[in-house]
Amino acid sequence: MHNSGGYTKIETIRLKWIRQQVGSCLILSIAVALPAFIVRPLYGLLCFVLALLILLFLKKPWQLQANEVARYLDQSFPALEDSTGLILKGAAEHSLLEQLQARKTGLVLEALQLPVTFYQPVKKAILFLAVSMLISTGIWYGYYRRHVSENNTQITAHTAPEEPLPGITGVRVSIQPPAYTHKTLREQPAFNITAEDSALLRWELHTNVKVQELLLLFNDSTQLALQPDKDSLTWTATRLLRKSGFYQVQLNKQLSALYQLQMLPDLAPVIQIITPSPYTVIEFGQSAKVNVQVTVSDDYGIHAAFIAATIASGSGEAVRFREQQLAFDHDFSGHATKYQLNKQLNLTALGLKPGDELYFNIAATDTRLQQTRSDVYIITLPDTAQLFSMEGIVNGVNFKPEYFRSQRQIIIETEQLIRDQDSLGKEKFKDHSNDLGTDQKLLRLRYGKFLGEESESNVGDPRVAAAEGEHDQHETHKAADHPDFGNAAKILDEFTDKHDNAEDATFLDAAVKQQLKATLTEMWKAELQLRLYKPQDALPFEYKALRLLKDLQQQSRIYVAKTGVKTTPLKPEKRLTGELDKINPATTKGVNDAKDESADIRIALSVLEALKTNKAAAATPALQKATLLLSAKAAAAPAQYLSALEAMHRITQSVITLTDIRVAQKGLLQMLAAPAQRPQAANRSPDNGLPALYFKHLKTGNK
């Protein structure tokens, strides 16, 4: 006979284990099937069933035995002393010692609480379900809202059912999309048409009465006569769709309702350049190969794409341009709607030399031969020899030319050190490289004074110590000549170094300061490589620092006008008066027309609101103007405004219903533009109107 209390506890834990395994399988199956359920409920149900069967087959929770639970408890709780298995044995099988141990283990087991880790599978399954819900929400907004809602808007915007004229028993409209869309012929038994640009439309109307004349009247005042067959019971006509609008069917002087004619425009290709950046500089030591990564997409397909490159060589009046067309290594015969394109530009193979520039853009053509060109991207290959030119120093105003020459000298000595590396000894090479690093640091410290930076100490280097000692010696002499220990302001002035404020130390503008900081950064990187005995790695940073300094040199030049500037003399009696009565407000062409159109729409809305309670005659001038405005909008977007135009026609003909009033109001409200944002007073603390009162008395001269 088993220990009843302990055995019941083990059995309870086993059932909990089975339930939590089955529960985790259910939660995981729901998480897997939820994204598919958003798109297609049937697919989601199938995914749920398959996932549940697979998980249950892998875990097999029904095969869990009590001895497995006992092993789990022994491993998780040392207090059981690996004796849980004794409880599963019958009492007759126990020895005296096993009976005592089983009784002790049973007492511990009855007071046992399962650890938090026991429920870890369920928690992980819930976390996975939360992630699946987030993904499903994204699919809902991305798929359903964009595709389903837009399609429903285009198809069901004209909510009123089509009612053909008496005598017309049926209609069949054939839509032949143009060849560039790669779509097949389709037919529909309805008058409302939504087709691609340049699609061929064919109407086939069937009648059961004698017809004298059957026409299609379009909103642009054109008419299309339908041709009868031998029995005069089937009438056909064709037309090429060029723009959106609406039309009516005229049968023996009878007019039908308005039918929409919605054209889907063919959009131009879209080009997105991922790499490189719009302006790329190939620094000294970098690879002369640039990877161009582009994404090209179109609504009906891409026909071709290429790189239009222009190479500029020379300078001044001797600039030469050479154009090339580079093809992508991709086949566009499939006319897919999206392509990921890559092209590696080898600047050396293209013939670029130091000092040349490459201008390129991406051109893409869709299946309708519409072409789109991207922005122009620039790749520059600097001429390092030009950086050593002294022309700017001789002819222009120099911005600290001593420092420019020092940077050139560091580059020259670094290149000489690289050439002499094999002939120099190891220790001598390291000493020379370290000396160059010290020279670079001195240049950086001197140049950093323009930004108000403090000097850095360099123990053991007499050159740096001498450069830094000038400041300390100056301060010591100044303190000895003017001893004034009773004045606190002078004491603070003596012991406070004001050079470390970058904003007060220089009058340079923000752009020059930023370039100065970038120059110091490159100098520091060059110094680091020289200290590490890597002059070859320091050269790119040295060249970039020199190029930044040359740019500063060019920016420092100023332009002086050769002719004087004569301005209108000011009238002192009118200055600082604040009178604005002579200033006329500016007028913009077209603003008044927009205001008048908005005013007519608002008046029509108020008239329609009044018609809800008073069903009087509705042929008012305001509603007639609104009908004309709605007609213009319906010609451009029939799917959005045609139902409102039909409702307005019925209202102006005194056939007034509450449904038509609401549809017309909805269309007019869509025509109203959002009000422009105007300046608003900021929230501030109450001041009891004292400032306004002060300025009022100041204006009138009262006290």
DOMI-810884 format. One line per 10 residues: number of its first residue (from 1); for each residue z negated, x negated, y of C-alpha. Coordinates in steps of 0.2 Angstrom, whole numbers, plus 2048, in hexadecimal, padded with zeros to 3 digits. Layout:
BEGIN
NUM> Z/X/Y ~ ...
// end
This chain:
BEGIN
1> 800/800/800 ~ 805/7F9/811 ~ 7F9/7F7/820 ~ 7FD/807/828 ~ 7FA/802/83A ~ 803/7F2/83A ~ 812/7F9/830 ~ 814/808/83C ~ 814/7FB/84A ~ 822/7F1/842
11> 82C/801/83E ~ 82A/806/850 ~ 830/7F6/856 ~ 83F/7F6/84A ~ 844/808/850 ~ 843/802/862 ~ 84E/7F3/85E ~ 85B/7FE/856 ~ 85B/80A/865 ~ 85C/7FC/872
21> 86B/7F4/868 ~ 874/805/867 ~ 870/808/87A ~ 877/7F7/87F ~ 887/7FA/875 ~ 889/80B/87E ~ 886/804/88F ~ 892/7F5/88C ~ 89F/801/886 ~ 89E/80C/895
31> 89F/7FC/8A0 ~ 8AF/7F7/897 ~ 8B7/808/898 ~ 8B3/80C/8AA ~ 8C1/803/8B3 ~ 8CE/80A/8A7 ~ 8C6/81C/8A9 ~ 8C9/81B/8BC ~ 8DC/818/8B9 ~ 8DF/823/8AA
41> 8D0/82D/8A2 ~ 8D9/82D/891 ~ 8DA/81A/891 ~ 8C8/819/896 ~ 8C2/824/888 ~ 8CC/81A/87B ~ 8C5/80A/882 ~ 8B3/811/881 ~ 8B5/816/86F ~ 8BD/805/86A
51> 8B0/7FB/873 ~ 8A2/805/86B ~ 8A9/803/85A ~ 8AB/7F1/85C ~ 89A/7ED/863 ~ 891/7F8/855 ~ 89B/7EF/848 ~ 896/7DE/84F ~ 884/7E1/851 ~ 881/7EE/843
61> 870/7F4/849 ~ 86E/7FF/83B ~ 86C/7F1/82F ~ 85C/7EA/838 ~ 84E/7E8/82B ~ 83B/7E7/82D ~ 83A/7D5/827 ~ 846/7D0/835 ~ 83A/7D9/842 ~ 82B/7CF/83A
71> 834/7BF/83C ~ 838/7C3/84E ~ 826/7C7/851 ~ 81F/7B7/849 ~ 82B/7AD/854 ~ 827/7B6/864 ~ 814/7B7/862 ~ 809/7A8/85C ~ 7FA/7B4/85B ~ 801/7BC/84B
81> 800/7AB/842 ~ 810/7AD/839 ~ 808/7BB/82E ~ 812/7CB/833 ~ 81A/7CA/822 ~ 80A/7CD/819 ~ 809/7DF/821 ~ 81A/7E3/818 ~ 812/7DF/807 ~ 808/7EC/7FD
91> 7F5/7EA/7FD ~ 7F5/7E7/7EA ~ 800/7D8/7EC ~ 7F4/7CF/7F8 ~ 7E7/7C3/7F3 ~ 7D6/7C3/7FC ~ 7DB/7B7/809 ~ 7EB/7C0/80C ~ 7E2/7D1/80E ~ 7D6/7C9/81C
101> 7E5/7C1/825 ~ 7EF/7D1/824 ~ 7E1/7DB/82B ~ 7DF/7CF/839 ~ 7F2/7CF/83C ~ 7F2/7E2/83C ~ 7E5/7E3/84A ~ 7EF/7D7/855 ~ 7FF/7E0/851 ~ 7F9/7F1/856
111> 7F4/7EA/868 ~ 804/7E1/86A ~ 80F/7E4/879 ~ 822/7E0/878 ~ 828/7D2/884 ~ 834/7D5/892 ~ 841/7CB/889 ~ 842/7D8/87B ~ 84B/7E3/887 ~ 857/7D5/88D
121> 867/7DC/885 ~ 865/7ED/88D ~ 862/7E5/89E ~ 872/7DA/89C ~ 87C/7E9/897 ~ 876/7F3/8A7 ~ 87B/7E4/8B2 ~ 88C/7E3/8AA ~ 88D/7F6/8AD ~ 889/7F3/8C0
131> 897/7E6/8C1 ~ 8A3/7F2/8B8 ~ 89F/800/8C5 ~ 8A2/7F4/8D3 ~ 8B3/7EF/8CC ~ 8B7/802/8C8 ~ 8B3/806/8DB ~ 8BF/7F9/8E0 ~ 8CC/800/8D5 ~ 8C9/812/8DB
141> 8CC/80C/8ED ~ 8DA/801/8E9 ~ 8E4/80B/8DC ~ 8DF/81D/8DF ~ 8DD/81E/8F2 ~ 8ED/813/8F5 ~ 8F9/81A/8E8 ~ 8F3/82B/8E3 ~ 8EE/831/8F4 ~ 8FD/82A/8FD
151> 909/832/8F0 ~ 900/842/8F2 ~ 901/841/905 ~ 914/83E/904 ~ 917/84B/8F7 ~ 90B/859/8FB ~ 90B/857/90E ~ 916/866/90F ~ 90A/872/906 ~ 913/882/908
161> 91E/886/8F9 ~ 930/887/8FB ~ 938/898/8FD ~ 94B/897/8FC ~ 955/8A4/905 ~ 95A/8B5/8FC ~ 96A/8B2/8F3 ~ 966/89F/8EE ~ 961/89F/8DB ~ 95E/88D/8D9
171> 960/87B/8E1 ~ 962/86A/8D9 ~ 961/85B/8E4 ~ 968/84A/8DD ~ 961/83A/8E5 ~ 96B/82A/8E1 ~ 961/81C/8E8 ~ 96B/80D/8EF ~ 96F/7FE/8E4 ~ 962/7F2/8EC
181> 954/7FD/8E6 ~ 959/7FB/8D3 ~ 954/80D/8D1 ~ 95D/81B/8C7 ~ 963/82C/8CB ~ 956/83A/8CC ~ 957/84C/8CF ~ 94B/859/8D6 ~ 94B/86C/8D7 ~ 944/86D/8E9
191> 94B/86C/8FB ~ 93D/860/901 ~ 944/84E/8FF ~ 93C/83D/8FF ~ 949/82F/8FB ~ 94C/81D/8FF ~ 956/817/90E ~ 969/819/90C ~ 967/824/8FC ~ 975/830/8F8
201> 96F/842/8F8 ~ 979/850/8EF ~ 974/862/8F1 ~ 979/86F/8E4 ~ 975/881/8E8 ~ 977/890/8DD ~ 97A/8A1/8E5 ~ 97C/8B3/8DE ~ 983/8BC/8ED ~ 993/8BA/8F7
211> 991/8AC/903 ~ 99C/8AA/912 ~ 994/89A/919 ~ 987/88E/912 ~ 981/880/91D ~ 973/873/91E ~ 96D/871/930 ~ 964/861/934 ~ 958/85D/942 ~ 964/851/94B
221> 970/861/94E ~ 97C/85B/940 ~ 983/868/934 ~ 988/865/922 ~ 993/872/91A ~ 991/875/907 ~ 9A1/877/8FD ~ 9A2/885/8EF ~ 9A9/884/8DE ~ 9B7/890/8D7
231> 9AB/89E/8D4 ~ 9A2/89B/8E5 ~ 991/89B/8DD ~ 98E/889/8DD ~ 98E/87F/8EE ~ 98D/86C/8EF ~ 98B/85F/8FD ~ 987/84D/8FF ~ 97F/843/90D ~ 979/831/90F
241> 967/830/914 ~ 965/825/924 ~ 955/82B/92C ~ 947/837/92A ~ 947/849/931 ~ 948/85B/92B ~ 955/868/927 ~ 959/87A/924 ~ 964/885/919 ~ 96F/892/922
251> 976/89F/916 ~ 981/8AD/91F ~ 977/8AB/930 ~ 966/8AA/927 ~ 95B/89B/929 ~ 94F/894/91D ~ 93F/88B/920 ~ 93E/879/925 ~ 940/86C/917 ~ 93B/85A/919
261> 947/84C/918 ~ 93B/83C/916 ~ 943/82B/915 ~ 93A/81C/90D ~ 93F/80D/918 ~ 943/7FC/90F ~ 936/7F0/916 ~ 93B/7DE/91A ~ 934/7D0/90E ~ 923/7CA/911
271> 920/7B7/911 ~ 90E/7AF/910 ~ 90D/79C/911 ~ 8FD/796/908 ~ 900/783/90A ~ 902/778/914 ~ 8F9/77C/925 ~ 904/781/934 ~ 903/76F/93B ~ 901/761/92F
281> 8FF/74E/933 ~ 902/741/925 ~ 8F5/734/929 ~ 8F7/722/925 ~ 8F4/71F/913 ~ 8F7/731/90E ~ 905/737/901 ~ 915/73B/909 ~ 917/74A/8FE ~ 912/75C/904
291> 911/76B/8F9 ~ 917/77B/8FF ~ 910/78B/8F7 ~ 917/79C/8FC ~ 915/7AE/8F7 ~ 924/7B9/8FA ~ 924/7CC/8F7 ~ 92F/7DB/8FA ~ 92F/7ED/8F6 ~ 93F/7ED/8EC
301> 942/7DB/8E7 ~ 945/7C9/8EE ~ 957/7C3/8ED ~ 955/7B1/8F3 ~ 949/7A6/8FC ~ 94A/794/903 ~ 943/787/90F ~ 94C/784/91F ~ 947/773/925 ~ 94B/769/935
311> 947/756/936 ~ 945/74F/948 ~ 947/73D/94A ~ 946/731/959 ~ 93E/734/96A ~ 942/739/97C ~ 955/73C/97F ~ 959/734/96E ~ 952/742/963 ~ 95D/747/955
321> 95B/756/94A ~ 961/758/938 ~ 960/769/92F ~ 95E/76B/91C ~ 95C/77A/911 ~ 950/777/902 ~ 951/783/8F3 ~ 942/788/8E9 ~ 941/784/8D7 ~ 941/796/8D2
331> 94E/7A3/8CB ~ 94F/7B3/8D6 ~ 95C/7BC/8CA ~ 94E/7C7/8C4 ~ 94B/7CE/8D6 ~ 939/7D0/8D3 ~ 92E/7D8/8E1 ~ 923/7C8/8E2 ~ 925/7B6/8E0 ~ 919/7A7/8E0
341> 923/798/8E6 ~ 91F/786/8E7 ~ 929/777/8EE ~ 924/765/8F0 ~ 92B/75D/8FF ~ 92E/74A/8FD ~ 92F/744/90F ~ 935/733/90A ~ 943/73B/900 ~ 948/747/90F
351> 94A/737/91A ~ 93B/738/925 ~ 935/728/92D ~ 925/725/937 ~ 926/72E/947 ~ 931/73C/940 ~ 92C/74F/93F ~ 931/75C/932 ~ 933/76E/938 ~ 935/77B/92A
361> 934/78E/927 ~ 936/799/918 ~ 944/7A6/918 ~ 944/7B4/90B ~ 952/7C1/908 ~ 94F/7D1/8FF ~ 95C/7DB/8F4 ~ 962/7E4/903 ~ 966/7D3/90C ~ 958/7D5/919
371> 951/7C4/91D ~ 940/7BF/923 ~ 93C/7AE/92A ~ 92A/7A7/92B ~ 922/79E/93A ~ 927/78C/93C ~ 91C/77F/934 ~ 91B/76D/93A ~ 918/75D/930 ~ 916/74D/93A
381> 917/73B/933 ~ 90F/730/941 ~ 916/71F/945 ~ 908/713/944 ~ 912/706/94D ~ 913/711/95C ~ 900/712/95D ~ 900/6FF/962 ~ 90C/702/971 ~ 906/6FD/982
391> 912/708/98B ~ 905/715/98F ~ 8F9/708/996 ~ 905/700/9A1 ~ 90D/70F/9A9 ~ 8FF/71C/9A8 ~ 8ED/71F/9AD ~ 8E3/717/99E ~ 8D3/720/997 ~ 8C8/711/993
401> 8D7/705/98D ~ 8CB/6F8/988 ~ 8C5/703/979 ~ 8D7/707/974 ~ 8DB/6F4/973 ~ 8CB/6F1/969 ~ 8D0/6FE/95C ~ 8E1/6F7/95B ~ 8D9/6E6/958 ~ 8CE/6ED/94A
411> 8DE/6F4/941 ~ 8E7/6E3/943 ~ 8D8/6D9/93C ~ 8D6/6E6/92E ~ 8E8/6E4/929 ~ 8E7/6D1/92A ~ 8D7/6D2/91F ~ 8E0/6DC/912 ~ 8EE/6CF/911 ~ 8E2/6C1/910
421> 8D7/6C8/903 ~ 8DD/6BE/8F5 ~ 8DC/6AE/8FE ~ 8CB/6B1/905 ~ 8BB/6AF/8FA ~ 8B1/6BE/8F5 ~ 8A2/6BA/901 ~ 8AE/6B6/90F ~ 8B8/6C6/90D ~ 8A8/6D0/90D
431> 8A1/6C7/91C ~ 8B2/6CA/926 ~ 8B2/6DD/920 ~ 8A0/6DF/926 ~ 8A4/6D7/937 ~ 8B2/6E3/939 ~ 8A6/6F1/935 ~ 89B/6EA/943 ~ 8A9/6EA/94F ~ 8AE/6FC/94B
441> 89B/701/94D ~ 89B/6F8/95E ~ 8AB/701/964 ~ 8A3/712/95D ~ 893/70F/967 ~ 89B/70A/977 ~ 8A7/719/975 ~ 898/724/971 ~ 891/722/982 ~ 89E/72D/989
451> 896/73B/97F ~ 884/736/984 ~ 880/72F/973 ~ 871/723/971 ~ 875/711/96A ~ 870/70D/959 ~ 865/6FF/954 ~ 86C/6F1/949 ~ 85F/6E5/944 ~ 866/6D3/941
461> 876/6D5/94B ~ 876/6CC/95B ~ 885/6D4/962 ~ 87E/6E6/960 ~ 86D/6E0/966 ~ 875/6D9/976 ~ 87E/6E9/979 ~ 86E/6F3/977 ~ 863/6E7/981 ~ 86C/6EA/991
471> 865/6FB/992 ~ 853/6F6/98E ~ 853/6E7/99A ~ 85A/6F3/9A8 ~ 84B/6FF/9A5 ~ 83E/6F0/9A4 ~ 844/6E9/9B5 ~ 844/6FB/9BD ~ 832/6FE/9B7 ~ 82C/6ED/9BE
481> 834/6F0/9CF ~ 82E/701/9D2 ~ 81C/703/9CB ~ 816/715/9CF ~ 809/71A/9C2 ~ 803/729/9CC ~ 813/733/9CD ~ 815/73D/9BD ~ 828/741/9C1 ~ 82C/72E/9C3
491> 822/72A/9B3 ~ 82C/737/9A9 ~ 83C/731/9B1 ~ 838/71F/9AC ~ 834/723/99A ~ 841/731/997 ~ 852/72B/992 ~ 85F/737/999 ~ 86E/730/990 ~ 86C/73A/981
501> 872/74B/988 ~ 884/74C/984 ~ 887/75A/991 ~ 87F/751/99F ~ 886/740/99B ~ 898/743/99E ~ 8A4/74F/9A8 ~ 8B1/750/99B ~ 8B7/761/996 ~ 8B4/769/985
511> 8C5/764/97D ~ 8C3/752/981 ~ 8B1/752/97B ~ 8B6/759/96B ~ 8C4/74C/968 ~ 8B8/73E/96D ~ 8AC/744/95F ~ 8BA/744/953 ~ 8BF/733/958 ~ 8AD/72D/955
521> 8AD/735/944 ~ 8BC/72C/93F ~ 8B5/71B/945 ~ 8A5/71F/93B ~ 8AF/722/92B ~ 8B9/712/92E ~ 8A9/708/931 ~ 8A2/70F/921 ~ 8B1/709/916 ~ 8B0/6F8/91F
531> 89D/6F6/91B ~ 8A2/6FA/909 ~ 8AF/6EC/909 ~ 8BD/6F8/907 ~ 8C9/6F4/916 ~ 8D8/6FD/90D ~ 8CE/70D/90D ~ 8C9/70B/920 ~ 8DA/709/926 ~ 8DF/71C/926
541> 8CF/720/930 ~ 8D3/712/93C ~ 8E4/718/93F ~ 8DF/72A/942 ~ 8D1/724/94E ~ 8DF/71A/958 ~ 8EA/729/958 ~ 8DD/734/95F ~ 8D9/727/96D ~ 8EC/727/971
551> 8EC/73A/973 ~ 8DD/738/97F ~ 8E7/72B/988 ~ 8F5/737/98B ~ 8E9/745/990 ~ 8E1/73B/99D ~ 8F1/73A/9A7 ~ 8F2/746/9B6 ~ 901/74E/9BF ~ 902/74D/9D2
561> 90D/759/9DB ~ 91B/751/9E6 ~ 91B/760/9F2 ~ 90D/768/9FB ~ 907/77A/9F6 ~ 905/786/A05 ~ 8FA/795/A01 ~ 8F8/7A5/A0B ~ 8EA/7A3/A18 ~ 8DA/7AD/A16
571> 8D3/7B9/A22 ~ 8C1/7B5/A25 ~ 8BD/7C7/A2C ~ 8C2/7CF/A1B ~ 8BA/7C3/A0F ~ 8AA/7C8/A06 ~ 8AB/7DA/A0C ~ 8AD/7E2/9FB ~ 8B9/7F0/A02 ~ 8C5/7F6/9F5
581> 8CC/805/9FD ~ 8DD/7FC/A01 ~ 8E0/7F8/9EF ~ 8EB/804/9E6 ~ 8E9/807/9D3 ~ 8F6/800/9C8 ~ 902/80B/9C0 ~ 90B/808/9AF ~ 91B/810/9AA ~ 919/81D/99D
591> 907/820/99F ~ 909/830/9A9 ~ 915/837/99B ~ 908/833/98E ~ 8FB/83C/998 ~ 906/84B/99A ~ 90A/84C/988 ~ 8F8/84A/983 ~ 8F3/858/990 ~ 901/864/988
601> 8FA/861/977 ~ 8E8/865/97C ~ 8ED/875/985 ~ 8F7/87A/976 ~ 8E7/877/96B ~ 8DD/882/977 ~ 8EA/890/976 ~ 8EA/88F/963 ~ 8D7/890/962 ~ 8D8/89F/96D
611> 8E4/8A7/961 ~ 8D7/8A7/953 ~ 8CE/8B5/95C ~ 8DC/8BD/966 ~ 8EC/8C0/95D ~ 8F6/8C2/96C ~ 908/8BC/970 ~ 909/8AA/96D ~ 919/8A5/976 ~ 911/89C/984
621> 919/88D/98C ~ 90B/881/986 ~ 90F/886/974 ~ 921/884/977 ~ 91F/872/97E ~ 914/86E/96F ~ 921/874/963 ~ 92E/869/96B ~ 922/85A/969 ~ 91E/85F/957
631> 931/860/954 ~ 933/84E/95A ~ 925/848/94F ~ 92B/851/940 ~ 93C/849/941 ~ 934/838/940 ~ 927/83C/933 ~ 92B/84D/92A ~ 91E/84B/91D ~ 910/84A/92A
641> 916/857/937 ~ 922/863/92F ~ 915/86F/929 ~ 90D/870/93A ~ 91F/873/942 ~ 922/882/936 ~ 911/889/93A ~ 914/887/94D ~ 925/890/94B ~ 91D/89F/943
651> 90F/89F/950 ~ 91C/89F/95E ~ 925/8AE/955 ~ 915/8B8/956 ~ 912/8B6/943 ~ 900/8B0/945 ~ 8F5/8AC/937 ~ 8E5/8A2/936 ~ 8EC/895/92A ~ 8FB/892/935
661> 8F0/88F/944 ~ 8E5/882/93A ~ 8F5/879/934 ~ 8FC/878/946 ~ 8EC/872/94D ~ 8EB/865/940 ~ 8FC/85E/944 ~ 8F9/85E/957 ~ 8E9/855/954 ~ 8F2/847/94B
671> 8FD/845/95A ~ 8EF/842/966 ~ 8EC/82F/968 ~ 8DB/828/967 ~ 8D3/827/978 ~ 8D2/816/980 ~ 8C2/80D/980 ~ 8BA/80C/991 ~ 8AD/800/998 ~ 89B/807/996
681> 88B/802/99E ~ 880/7F7/993 ~ 86F/7FD/98E ~ 862/7F5/99A ~ 850/7F8/99F ~ 84C/806/9AB ~ 84B/800/9BD ~ 848/810/9C6 ~ 859/80E/9D0 ~ 852/800/9DB
691> 862/7F4/9DA ~ 86D/803/9DE ~ 862/808/9EC ~ 862/7F6/9F3 ~ 875/7F4/9F3 ~ 876/805/9FB ~ 86B/800/A0A ~ 874/7EF/A0A ~ 885/7F7/A0C ~ 87F/803/A1A
701> 874/7F6/A23 ~ 864/801/A21 ~ 854/7F8/A1E
// end
